[in-house]
Structures are given as structure tokens and as C-alpha cells.
């Protein structure tokens, strides 16, 4: 049976995956594709950040 994943990870899951990637890199270990995919997502605050070209209102 194939496992399904949620369409969007929570901010806590994204931050945990990023921390795991950093630790794995320091220890010279390879990370799983699933961890890399979760870490590549943007957190809710990153999605709502204003870009440098967007004027603040």
C-alpha cells in the first residue's frame, strides 16, 4: 500500500526538516528525498513576506 503525504507540511515540520538537513550536512550524512522536499517548502510567514519591489502599505 502506498503511503500518502499531506499536500502541505506545517511550519514546524518545515523548520524541523531544515534543521535535520543542517545536522546531516555537518555530520556528512545524506538526507532522504522526503526531508529535502519538505525543507524546500516555504513557511506561511515566508509566503506572505513582501518582496523588495513591493511597496509597503
N, CA, C and O atoms as a Maestro MAE file, in Angstrom:
{
 s_m_m2io_version
 :::
 2.0.0
}

f_m_ct {
 s_m_title
 :::
 protein
 m_atom[228] {
  # First column is atom index #
  i_m_mmod_type
  r_m_x_coord
  r_m_y_coord
  r_m_z_coord
  i_m_residue_number
  s_m_chain_name
  s_m_pdb_residue_name
  s_m_pdb_atom_name
  i_m_atomic_number
  :::
  1 25 0.842 -1.175 0.000 1 A "UNK " " N  " 7
  2 3 0.000 0.000 0.000 1 A "UNK " " CA " 6
  3 2 0.889 1.242 0.000 1 A "UNK " " C  " 6
  4 15 1.826 1.351 0.791 1 A "UNK " " O  " 8
  5 25 0.586 2.153 -0.882 2 A "UNK " " N  " 7
  6 3 1.365 3.378 -0.976 2 A "UNK " " CA " 6
  7 2 0.968 4.335 0.139 2 A "UNK " " C  " 6
  8 15 -0.206 4.459 0.490 2 A "UNK " " O  " 8
  9 25 1.961 4.999 0.678 3 A "UNK " " N  " 7
  10 3 1.658 5.992 1.711 3 A "UNK " " CA " 6
  11 2 1.389 7.328 1.051 3 A "UNK " " C  " 6
  12 15 1.986 7.664 0.028 3 A "UNK " " O  " 8
  13 25 0.495 8.076 1.641 4 A "UNK " " N  " 7
  14 3 0.188 9.401 1.114 4 A "UNK " " CA " 6
  15 2 0.700 10.441 2.096 4 A "UNK " " C  " 6
  16 15 0.758 10.202 3.302 4 A "UNK " " O  " 8
  17 25 1.061 11.566 1.576 5 A "UNK " " N  " 7
  18 3 1.533 12.653 2.416 5 A "UNK " " CA " 6
  19 2 0.569 13.814 2.306 5 A "UNK " " C  " 6
  20 15 -0.165 13.942 1.326 5 A "UNK " " O  " 8
  21 25 0.579 14.641 3.301 6 A "UNK " " N  " 7
  22 3 -0.274 15.828 3.286 6 A "UNK " " CA " 6
  23 2 0.204 16.750 2.168 6 A "UNK " " C  " 6
  24 15 1.399 16.799 1.876 6 A "UNK " " O  " 8
  25 25 -0.706 17.471 1.547 7 A "UNK " " N  " 7
  26 3 -0.300 18.359 0.458 7 A "UNK " " CA " 6
  27 2 0.604 19.493 0.934 7 A "UNK " " C  " 6
  28 15 1.367 20.050 0.145 7 A "UNK " " O  " 8
  29 25 0.524 19.832 2.199 8 A "UNK " " N  " 7
  30 3 1.325 20.935 2.731 8 A "UNK " " CA " 6
  31 2 1.767 20.573 4.137 8 A "UNK " " C  " 6
  32 15 0.954 20.199 4.981 8 A "UNK " " O  " 8
  33 25 3.072 20.690 4.378 9 A "UNK " " N  " 7
  34 3 3.609 20.439 5.707 9 A "UNK " " CA " 6
  35 2 3.378 21.669 6.587 9 A "UNK " " C  " 6
  36 15 3.258 22.787 6.087 9 A "UNK " " O  " 8
  37 25 3.318 21.452 7.881 10 A "UNK " " N  " 7
  38 3 3.161 22.585 8.805 10 A "UNK " " CA " 6
  39 2 4.482 23.337 8.920 10 A "UNK " " C  " 6
  40 15 5.536 22.824 8.543 10 A "UNK " " O  " 8
  41 25 4.415 24.549 9.440 11 A "UNK " " N  " 7
  42 3 5.634 25.338 9.633 11 A "UNK " " CA " 6
  43 2 6.625 24.601 10.518 11 A "UNK " " C  " 6
  44 15 7.830 24.640 10.268 11 A "UNK " " O  " 8
  45 25 6.129 23.928 11.553 12 A "UNK " " N  " 7
  46 3 7.012 23.191 12.458 12 A "UNK " " CA " 6
  47 2 7.712 22.047 11.723 12 A "UNK " " C  " 6
  48 15 8.895 21.794 11.953 12 A "UNK " " O  " 8
  49 25 6.991 21.360 10.845 13 A "UNK " " N  " 7
  50 3 7.591 20.270 10.084 13 A "UNK " " CA " 6
  51 2 8.654 20.790 9.115 13 A "UNK " " C  " 6
  52 15 9.702 20.168 8.941 13 A "UNK " " O  " 8
  53 25 8.380 21.923 8.494 14 A "UNK " " N  " 7
  54 3 9.334 22.522 7.555 14 A "UNK " " CA " 6
  55 2 10.605 22.934 8.292 14 A "UNK " " C  " 6
  56 15 11.711 22.655 7.829 14 A "UNK " " O  " 8
  57 25 10.450 23.598 9.444 15 A "UNK " " N  " 7
  58 3 11.613 24.034 10.215 15 A "UNK " " CA " 6
  59 2 12.395 22.844 10.760 15 A "UNK " " C  " 6
  60 15 13.624 22.887 10.808 15 A "UNK " " O  " 8
  61 25 11.708 21.790 11.168 16 A "UNK " " N  " 7
  62 3 12.393 20.586 11.658 16 A "UNK " " CA " 6
  63 2 13.186 19.928 10.528 16 A "UNK " " C  " 6
  64 15 14.310 19.473 10.741 16 A "UNK " " O  " 8
  65 25 12.609 19.880 9.342 17 A "UNK " " N  " 7
  66 3 13.305 19.289 8.197 17 A "UNK " " CA " 6
  67 2 14.540 20.097 7.841 17 A "UNK " " C  " 6
  68 15 15.572 19.527 7.489 17 A "UNK " " O  " 8
  69 25 14.448 21.412 7.926 18 A "UNK " " N  " 7
  70 3 15.617 22.264 7.647 18 A "UNK " " CA " 6
  71 2 16.715 22.033 8.681 18 A "UNK " " C  " 6
  72 15 17.898 22.004 8.342 18 A "UNK " " O  " 8
  73 25 16.322 21.871 9.935 19 A "UNK " " N  " 7
  74 3 17.305 21.581 10.981 19 A "UNK " " CA " 6
  75 2 17.963 20.235 10.769 19 A "UNK " " C  " 6
  76 15 19.171 20.096 10.961 19 A "UNK " " O  " 8
  77 25 17.184 19.242 10.377 20 A "UNK " " N  " 7
  78 3 17.737 17.914 10.106 20 A "UNK " " CA " 6
  79 2 18.719 17.960 8.947 20 A "UNK " " C  " 6
  80 15 19.760 17.304 8.990 20 A "UNK " " O  " 8
  81 25 18.398 18.735 7.904 21 A "UNK " " N  " 7
  82 3 19.322 18.875 6.773 21 A "UNK " " CA " 6
  83 2 20.648 19.481 7.223 21 A "UNK " " C  " 6
  84 15 21.716 19.031 6.807 21 A "UNK " " O  " 8
  85 25 20.574 20.503 8.075 22 A "UNK " " N  " 7
  86 3 21.794 21.156 8.559 22 A "UNK " " CA " 6
  87 2 22.642 20.183 9.376 22 A "UNK " " C  " 6
  88 15 23.863 20.142 9.223 22 A "UNK " " O  " 8
  89 25 22.005 19.411 10.232 23 A "UNK " " N  " 7
  90 3 22.731 18.437 11.054 23 A "UNK " " CA " 6
  91 2 23.343 17.352 10.179 23 A "UNK " " C  " 6
  92 15 24.508 16.993 10.349 23 A "UNK " " O  " 8
  93 25 22.552 16.831 9.241 24 A "UNK " " N  " 7
  94 3 23.061 15.789 8.344 24 A "UNK " " CA " 6
  95 2 24.264 16.286 7.545 24 A "UNK " " C  " 6
  96 15 25.225 15.547 7.332 24 A "UNK " " O  " 8
  97 25 24.203 17.541 7.107 25 A "UNK " " N  " 7
  98 3 25.305 18.105 6.329 25 A "UNK " " CA " 6
  99 2 26.576 18.185 7.177 25 A "UNK " " C  " 6
  100 15 27.662 17.840 6.710 25 A "UNK " " O  " 8
  101 25 26.435 18.640 8.426 26 A "UNK " " N  " 7
  102 3 27.599 18.742 9.313 26 A "UNK " " CA " 6
  103 2 28.208 17.379 9.620 26 A "UNK " " C  " 6
  104 15 29.422 17.251 9.780 26 A "UNK " " O  " 8
  105 25 27.348 16.360 9.701 27 A "UNK " " N  " 7
  106 3 27.820 15.018 10.017 27 A "UNK " " CA " 6
  107 2 28.202 14.223 8.771 27 A "UNK " " C  " 6
  108 15 28.658 13.084 8.876 27 A "UNK " " O  " 8
  109 25 28.020 14.813 7.602 28 A "UNK " " N  " 7
  110 3 28.391 14.146 6.362 28 A "UNK " " CA " 6
  111 2 27.440 13.040 5.948 28 A "UNK " " C  " 6
  112 15 27.818 12.140 5.198 28 A "UNK " " O  " 8
  113 25 26.204 13.102 6.435 29 A "UNK " " N  " 7
  114 3 25.212 12.089 6.089 29 A "UNK " " CA " 6
  115 2 24.344 12.592 4.943 29 A "UNK " " C  " 6
  116 15 24.208 13.797 4.733 29 A "UNK " " O  " 8
  117 25 23.764 11.662 4.215 30 A "UNK " " N  " 7
  118 3 22.827 12.049 3.157 30 A "UNK " " CA " 6
  119 2 21.416 12.068 3.750 30 A "UNK " " C  " 6
  120 15 21.080 11.254 4.610 30 A "UNK " " O  " 8
  121 25 20.613 12.993 3.284 31 A "UNK " " N  " 7
  122 3 19.237 13.127 3.764 31 A "UNK " " CA " 6
  123 2 18.293 12.474 2.771 31 A "UNK " " C  " 6
  124 15 18.602 12.371 1.584 31 A "UNK " " O  " 8
  125 25 17.159 12.040 3.252 32 A "UNK " " N  " 7
  126 3 16.181 11.399 2.377 32 A "UNK " " CA " 6
  127 2 15.522 12.440 1.469 32 A "UNK " " C  " 6
  128 15 15.499 13.633 1.774 32 A "UNK " " O  " 8
  129 25 14.997 11.965 0.365 33 A "UNK " " N  " 7
  130 3 14.321 12.850 -0.585 33 A "UNK " " CA " 6
  131 2 13.099 13.498 0.056 33 A "UNK " " C  " 6
  132 15 12.764 14.642 -0.251 33 A "UNK " " O  " 8
  133 25 12.433 12.761 0.953 34 A "UNK " " N  " 7
  134 3 11.237 13.298 1.621 34 A "UNK " " CA " 6
  135 2 11.601 14.506 2.490 34 A "UNK " " C  " 6
  136 15 10.897 15.516 2.481 34 A "UNK " " O  " 8
  137 25 12.700 14.398 3.237 35 A "UNK " " N  " 7
  138 3 13.145 15.505 4.093 35 A "UNK " " CA " 6
  139 2 13.526 16.705 3.234 35 A "UNK " " C  " 6
  140 15 13.191 17.841 3.571 35 A "UNK " " O  " 8
  141 25 14.220 16.464 2.134 36 A "UNK " " N  " 7
  142 3 14.622 17.561 1.243 36 A "UNK " " CA " 6
  143 2 13.404 18.254 0.645 36 A "UNK " " C  " 6
  144 15 13.392 19.477 0.505 36 A "UNK " " O  " 8
  145 25 12.383 17.484 0.294 37 A "UNK " " N  " 7
  146 3 11.176 18.063 -0.295 37 A "UNK " " CA " 6
  147 2 10.426 18.918 0.714 37 A "UNK " " C  " 6
  148 15 9.927 19.990 0.374 37 A "UNK " " O  " 8
  149 25 10.345 18.452 1.947 38 A "UNK " " N  " 7
  150 3 9.660 19.229 2.983 38 A "UNK " " CA " 6
  151 2 10.441 20.507 3.284 38 A "UNK " " C  " 6
  152 15 9.847 21.575 3.435 38 A "UNK " " O  " 8
  153 25 11.765 20.404 3.371 39 A "UNK " " N  " 7
  154 3 12.598 21.570 3.685 39 A "UNK " " CA " 6
  155 2 12.546 22.619 2.574 39 A "UNK " " C  " 6
  156 15 12.764 23.802 2.833 39 A "UNK " " O  " 8
  157 25 12.264 22.205 1.361 40 A "UNK " " N  " 7
  158 3 12.210 23.142 0.237 40 A "UNK " " CA " 6
  159 2 10.935 23.982 0.232 40 A "UNK " " C  " 6
  160 15 10.873 25.008 -0.446 40 A "UNK " " O  " 8
  161 25 9.924 23.559 0.981 41 A "UNK " " N  " 7
  162 3 8.680 24.325 1.032 41 A "UNK " " CA " 6
  163 2 8.883 25.618 1.814 41 A "UNK " " C  " 6
  164 15 9.806 25.734 2.620 41 A "UNK " " O  " 8
  165 25 8.011 26.580 1.563 42 A "UNK " " N  " 7
  166 3 8.066 27.848 2.294 42 A "UNK " " CA " 6
  167 2 7.105 27.801 3.473 42 A "UNK " " C  " 6
  168 15 6.019 27.227 3.388 42 A "UNK " " O  " 8
  169 25 7.527 28.420 4.578 43 A "UNK " " N  " 7
  170 3 6.633 28.525 5.726 43 A "UNK " " CA " 6
  171 2 5.583 29.589 5.418 43 A "UNK " " C  " 6
  172 15 5.713 30.334 4.446 43 A "UNK " " O  " 8
  173 25 4.556 29.655 6.238 44 A "UNK " " N  " 7
  174 3 3.482 30.621 5.986 44 A "UNK " " CA " 6
  175 2 4.003 32.054 6.049 44 A "UNK " " C  " 6
  176 15 3.551 32.904 5.282 44 A "UNK " " O  " 8
  177 25 4.938 32.335 6.941 45 A "UNK " " N  " 7
  178 3 5.475 33.695 7.022 45 A "UNK " " CA " 6
  179 2 6.340 34.021 5.803 45 A "UNK " " C  " 6
  180 15 6.374 35.170 5.365 45 A "UNK " " O  " 8
  181 25 7.034 33.034 5.254 46 A "UNK " " N  " 7
  182 3 7.830 33.271 4.049 46 A "UNK " " CA " 6
  183 2 6.939 33.495 2.835 46 A "UNK " " C  " 6
  184 15 7.304 34.243 1.929 46 A "UNK " " O  " 8
  185 25 5.789 32.862 2.809 47 A "UNK " " N  " 7
  186 3 4.864 33.037 1.689 47 A "UNK " " CA " 6
  187 2 4.251 34.423 1.703 47 A "UNK " " C  " 6
  188 15 3.894 34.953 0.651 47 A "UNK " " O  " 8
  189 25 4.123 35.020 2.885 48 A "UNK " " N  " 7
  190 3 3.465 36.319 3.000 48 A "UNK " " CA " 6
  191 2 4.440 37.488 3.096 48 A "UNK " " C  " 6
  192 15 4.015 38.636 3.227 48 A "UNK " " O  " 8
  193 25 5.743 37.211 3.033 49 A "UNK " " N  " 7
  194 3 6.735 38.287 3.084 49 A "UNK " " CA " 6
  195 2 6.615 39.173 1.853 49 A "UNK " " C  " 6
  196 15 6.345 38.698 0.750 49 A "UNK " " O  " 8
  197 25 6.816 40.448 2.062 50 A "UNK " " N  " 7
  198 3 6.820 41.382 0.948 50 A "UNK " " CA " 6
  199 2 8.183 41.320 0.271 50 A "UNK " " C  " 6
  200 15 9.217 41.253 0.934 50 A "UNK " " O  " 8
  201 25 8.170 41.344 -1.037 51 A "UNK " " N  " 7
  202 3 9.412 41.348 -1.799 51 A "UNK " " CA " 6
  203 2 10.047 42.729 -1.794 51 A "UNK " " C  " 6
  204 15 9.409 43.697 -1.382 51 A "UNK " " O  " 8
  205 25 11.282 42.837 -2.240 52 A "UNK " " N  " 7
  206 3 11.952 44.149 -2.232 52 A "UNK " " CA " 6
  207 2 11.303 45.146 -3.175 52 A "UNK " " C  " 6
  208 15 11.447 46.353 -2.981 52 A "UNK " " O  " 8
  209 25 10.588 44.671 -4.199 53 A "UNK " " N  " 7
  210 3 9.946 45.574 -5.150 53 A "UNK " " CA " 6
  211 2 8.520 45.925 -4.771 53 A "UNK " " C  " 6
  212 15 7.896 46.761 -5.425 53 A "UNK " " O  " 8
  213 25 7.999 45.305 -3.733 54 A "UNK " " N  " 7
  214 3 6.622 45.544 -3.321 54 A "UNK " " CA " 6
  215 2 6.585 46.677 -2.298 54 A "UNK " " C  " 6
  216 15 7.223 46.583 -1.250 54 A "UNK " " O  " 8
  217 25 5.848 47.738 -2.591 55 A "UNK " " N  " 7
  218 3 5.783 48.847 -1.617 55 A "UNK " " CA " 6
  219 2 4.940 48.449 -0.406 55 A "UNK " " C  " 6
  220 15 3.910 47.788 -0.543 55 A "UNK " " O  " 8
  221 25 5.380 48.852 0.751 56 A "UNK " " N  " 7
  222 3 4.615 48.591 1.974 56 A "UNK " " CA " 6
  223 2 3.446 49.553 2.034 56 A "UNK " " C  " 6
  224 15 3.578 50.718 1.659 56 A "UNK " " O  " 8
  225 25 2.307 49.078 2.500 57 A "UNK " " N  " 7
  226 3 1.137 49.966 2.549 57 A "UNK " " CA " 6
  227 2 0.911 50.532 3.919 57 A "UNK " " C  " 6
  228 15 -0.032 51.296 4.123 57 A "UNK " " O  " 8
  :::
 }
 m_bond[227] {
  # First column is bond index #
  i_m_from
  i_m_to
  i_m_order
  :::
  1 1 2 1
  2 2 3 1
  3 3 4 2
  4 3 5 1
  5 5 6 1
  6 6 7 1
  7 7 8 2
  8 7 9 1
  9 9 10 1
  10 10 11 1
  11 11 12 2
  12 11 13 1
  13 13 14 1
  14 14 15 1
  15 15 16 2
  16 15 17 1
  17 17 18 1
  18 18 19 1
  19 19 20 2
  20 19 21 1
  21 21 22 1
  22 22 23 1
  23 23 24 2
  24 23 25 1
  25 25 26 1
  26 26 27 1
  27 27 28 2
  28 27 29 1
  29 29 30 1
  30 30 31 1
  31 31 32 2
  32 31 33 1
  33 33 34 1
  34 34 35 1
  35 35 36 2
  36 35 37 1
  37 37 38 1
  38 38 39 1
  39 39 40 2
  40 39 41 1
  41 41 42 1
  42 42 43 1
  43 43 44 2
  44 43 45 1
  45 45 46 1
  46 46 47 1
  47 47 48 2
  48 47 49 1
  49 49 50 1
  50 50 51 1
  51 51 52 2
  52 51 53 1
  53 53 54 1
  54 54 55 1
  55 55 56 2
  56 55 57 1
  57 57 58 1
  58 58 59 1
  59 59 60 2
  60 59 61 1
  61 61 62 1
  62 62 63 1
  63 63 64 2
  64 63 65 1
  65 65 66 1
  66 66 67 1
  67 67 68 2
  68 67 69 1
  69 69 70 1
  70 70 71 1
  71 71 72 2
  72 71 73 1
  73 73 74 1
  74 74 75 1
  75 75 76 2
  76 75 77 1
  77 77 78 1
  78 78 79 1
  79 79 80 2
  80 79 81 1
  81 81 82 1
  82 82 83 1
  83 83 84 2
  84 83 85 1
  85 85 86 1
  86 86 87 1
  87 87 88 2
  88 87 89 1
  89 89 90 1
  90 90 91 1
  91 91 92 2
  92 91 93 1
  93 93 94 1
  94 94 95 1
  95 95 96 2
  96 95 97 1
  97 97 98 1
  98 98 99 1
  99 99 100 2
  100 99 101 1
  101 101 102 1
  102 102 103 1
  103 103 104 2
  104 103 105 1
  105 105 106 1
  106 106 107 1
  107 107 108 2
  108 107 109 1
  109 109 110 1
  110 110 111 1
  111 111 112 2
  112 111 113 1
  113 113 114 1
  114 114 115 1
  115 115 116 2
  116 115 117 1
  117 117 118 1
  118 118 119 1
  119 119 120 2
  120 119 121 1
  121 121 122 1
  122 122 123 1
  123 123 124 2
  124 123 125 1
  125 125 126 1
  126 126 127 1
  127 127 128 2
  128 127 129 1
  129 129 130 1
  130 130 131 1
  131 131 132 2
  132 131 133 1
  133 133 134 1
  134 134 135 1
  135 135 136 2
  136 135 137 1
  137 137 138 1
  138 138 139 1
  139 139 140 2
  140 139 141 1
  141 141 142 1
  142 142 143 1
  143 143 144 2
  144 143 145 1
  145 145 146 1
  146 146 147 1
  147 147 148 2
  148 147 149 1
  149 149 150 1
  150 150 151 1
  151 151 152 2
  152 151 153 1
  153 153 154 1
  154 154 155 1
  155 155 156 2
  156 155 157 1
  157 157 158 1
  158 158 159 1
  159 159 160 2
  160 159 161 1
  161 161 162 1
  162 162 163 1
  163 163 164 2
  164 163 165 1
  165 165 166 1
  166 166 167 1
  167 167 168 2
  168 167 169 1
  169 169 170 1
  170 170 171 1
  171 171 172 2
  172 171 173 1
  173 173 174 1
  174 174 175 1
  175 175 176 2
  176 175 177 1
  177 177 178 1
  178 178 179 1
  179 179 180 2
  180 179 181 1
  181 181 182 1
  182 182 183 1
  183 183 184 2
  184 183 185 1
  185 185 186 1
  186 186 187 1
  187 187 188 2
  188 187 189 1
  189 189 190 1
  190 190 191 1
  191 191 192 2
  192 191 193 1
  193 193 194 1
  194 194 195 1
  195 195 196 2
  196 195 197 1
  197 197 198 1
  198 198 199 1
  199 199 200 2
  200 199 201 1
  201 201 202 1
  202 202 203 1
  203 203 204 2
  204 203 205 1
  205 205 206 1
  206 206 207 1
  207 207 208 2
  208 207 209 1
  209 209 210 1
  210 210 211 1
  211 211 212 2
  212 211 213 1
  213 213 214 1
  214 214 215 1
  215 215 216 2
  216 215 217 1
  217 217 218 1
  218 218 219 1
  219 219 220 2
  220 219 221 1
  221 221 222 1
  222 222 223 1
  223 223 224 2
  224 223 225 1
  225 225 226 1
  226 226 227 1
  227 227 228 2
  :::
 }
}
